[in-house]
Amino acid sequence: MQAVKSYKKGGNVSLKMGKHKSRSGGLTAAGVAKYNRETGSNLQTAVTESKPKGKRAARRKSFCARMSGNKGPLYKMVTNRKTGKKVKKPTRKLLALRKWRCRNYS
């Protein structure tokens, strides 16, 4: 008998900022590879070109429609360490929408 490979469920994959998560939003190629390896899924990298064609254009349109409809803030307030003032910092949601070049979020 062959051994059945077990995968993590529920997206409990540990992804580190910089190596797996891009600071400009979304996952890096290494992050996508790690996620796919650990969960057995078929996640793909972001569609970042300005005018994609065919299936890639459809993927981008679908992602933008789903992600922009999610609840949650686009900015969070954080305190600047040097000045002590509150500043608006974009959330991971806004960074991902910008990375995918969704309308109204660039």
C-alpha contacts under 8 A as a table, 3 or more apart, distances in Angstrom:
res1	aa1	res2	aa2	distance
7	Y	38	E	5.88
7	Y	39	T	4.92
7	Y	40	G	6.38
8	K	11	G	6.88
8	K	12	N	6.50
8	K	13	V	7.46
8	K	38	E	6.28
8	K	39	T	5.29
9	K	12	N	6.61
9	K	39	T	6.79
11	G	39	T	7.30
13	V	35	Y	6.47
13	V	38	E	7.08
13	V	39	T	7.93
15	L	19	K	7.83
15	L	20	H	5.39
15	L	21	K	6.62
15	L	31	G	6.64
16	K	19	K	5.77
16	K	20	H	5.25
16	K	21	K	6.10
17	M	20	H	5.89
17	M	21	K	4.69
17	M	22	S	6.61
17	M	23	R	7.04
18	G	21	K	5.38
18	G	22	S	5.56
18	G	23	R	6.36
19	K	22	S	7.38
19	K	28	T	7.19
19	K	30	A	6.99
19	K	31	G	7.02
20	H	27	L	5.82
20	H	28	T	5.30
20	H	29	A	7.48
20	H	30	A	5.64
20	H	31	G	3.79
20	H	32	V	7.46
20	H	34	K	7.99
21	K	25	G	7.20
21	K	26	G	6.09
21	K	27	L	4.41
21	K	28	T	5.59
21	K	31	G	6.30
22	S	25	G	5.21
22	S	26	G	5.67
22	S	27	L	5.44
22	S	28	T	5.62
23	R	26	G	7.89
24	S	95	L	5.96
24	S	96	A	7.64
24	S	99	K	6.96
25	G	92	R	6.09
25	G	93	K	7.86
25	G	94	L	7.87
25	G	95	L	4.36
25	G	96	A	4.52
25	G	97	L	7.95
25	G	98	R	7.57
25	G	99	K	5.97
26	G	46	A	7.25
26	G	92	R	7.61
26	G	95	L	7.25
26	G	96	A	5.16
26	G	99	K	7.11
27	L	30	A	7.82
27	L	31	G	5.40
27	L	32	V	6.17
27	L	45	T	7.03
27	L	46	A	7.91
28	T	31	G	4.98
28	T	32	V	6.29
28	T	45	T	7.28
29	A	32	V	5.15
29	A	33	A	6.19
29	A	45	T	6.52
30	A	33	A	5.09
30	A	34	K	6.16
31	G	34	K	5.14
31	G	35	Y	6.12
32	V	35	Y	5.14
32	V	36	N	6.12
32	V	43	L	6.35
32	V	44	Q	6.63
32	V	45	T	6.63
33	A	36	N	5.21
33	A	37	R	6.04
34	K	37	R	5.07
34	K	38	E	6.15
35	Y	38	E	5.34
35	Y	39	T	5.98
35	Y	40	G	7.84
35	Y	41	S	7.56
35	Y	43	L	7.62
36	N	39	T	5.36
36	N	40	G	5.12
36	N	41	S	4.90
36	N	42	N	5.91
36	N	43	L	6.26
37	R	40	G	5.59
37	R	41	S	7.57
46	A	60	R	7.92
46	A	99	K	7.42
46	A	100	W	6.10
47	V	52	P	7.58
47	V	56	R	6.57
47	V	57	A	7.82
47	V	59	R	7.64
47	V	60	R	6.05
47	V	100	W	5.75
48	T	99	K	6.34
48	T	100	W	5.27
48	T	101	R	6.61
49	E	52	P	5.94
50	S	101	R	7.45
51	K	57	A	7.58
52	P	56	R	5.84
52	P	57	A	4.92
53	K	56	R	5.95
53	K	57	A	5.20
54	G	57	A	5.46
54	G	58	A	6.52
55	K	58	A	5.01
55	K	59	R	6.13
56	R	59	R	5.01
56	R	60	R	6.23
57	A	60	R	5.15
57	A	61	K	6.19
58	A	61	K	5.11
58	A	62	S	6.06
59	R	62	S	5.15
59	R	63	F	6.07
60	R	63	F	5.14
60	R	64	C	6.10
60	R	100	W	6.74
60	R	102	C	7.86
61	K	64	C	5.25
61	K	65	A	6.19
61	K	102	C	7.85
62	S	65	A	5.20
62	S	66	R	6.22
63	F	66	R	5.22
63	F	67	M	5.85
64	C	67	M	5.25
64	C	68	S	5.73
64	C	97	L	6.74
64	C	100	W	7.46
64	C	102	C	5.61
65	A	68	S	5.59
65	A	69	G	6.28
66	R	69	G	5.37
66	R	70	N	6.66
67	M	70	N	5.32
67	M	93	K	7.58
67	M	97	L	7.31
68	S	97	L	7.37
73	P	76	K	6.98
73	P	91	T	7.19
73	P	93	K	7.97
74	L	90	P	5.91
74	L	91	T	5.45
74	L	93	K	6.40
74	L	94	L	5.23
75	Y	88	K	5.89
75	Y	89	K	5.36
75	Y	90	P	4.33
75	Y	91	T	5.20
75	Y	94	L	7.50
76	K	88	K	5.65
76	K	89	K	5.31
76	K	90	P	6.30
76	K	91	T	6.33
77	M	86	K	6.11
77	M	87	V	5.56
77	M	88	K	4.75
77	M	89	K	6.12
78	V	86	K	5.47
78	V	87	V	5.52
78	V	88	K	6.45
78	V	89	K	6.68
79	T	84	G	5.70
79	T	85	K	5.50
79	T	86	K	4.41
79	T	87	V	6.14
80	N	83	T	5.64
80	N	84	G	5.02
80	N	85	K	5.45
80	N	86	K	6.13
80	N	87	V	6.59
81	R	84	G	5.53
81	R	85	K	8.00
90	P	93	K	7.89
90	P	94	L	5.95
90	P	95	L	6.61
91	T	94	L	5.42
91	T	95	L	6.39
92	R	95	L	5.01
92	R	96	A	6.08
93	K	96	A	5.26
93	K	97	L	6.31
94	L	97	L	5.07
94	L	98	R	6.18
94	L	105	Y	7.11
95	L	98	R	5.15
95	L	99	K	6.12
96	A	99	K	4.97
96	A	100	W	6.22
97	L	100	W	5.32
97	L	101	R	6.22
97	L	102	C	5.44
97	L	105	Y	6.26
97	L	106	S	7.86
98	R	101	R	4.88
98	R	102	C	6.08
98	R	105	Y	5.57
98	R	106	S	5.18
99	K	102	C	7.79
101	R	105	Y	7.29
101	R	106	S	6.41
102	C	105	Y	5.94
102	C	106	S	7.05
103	R	106	S	6.80
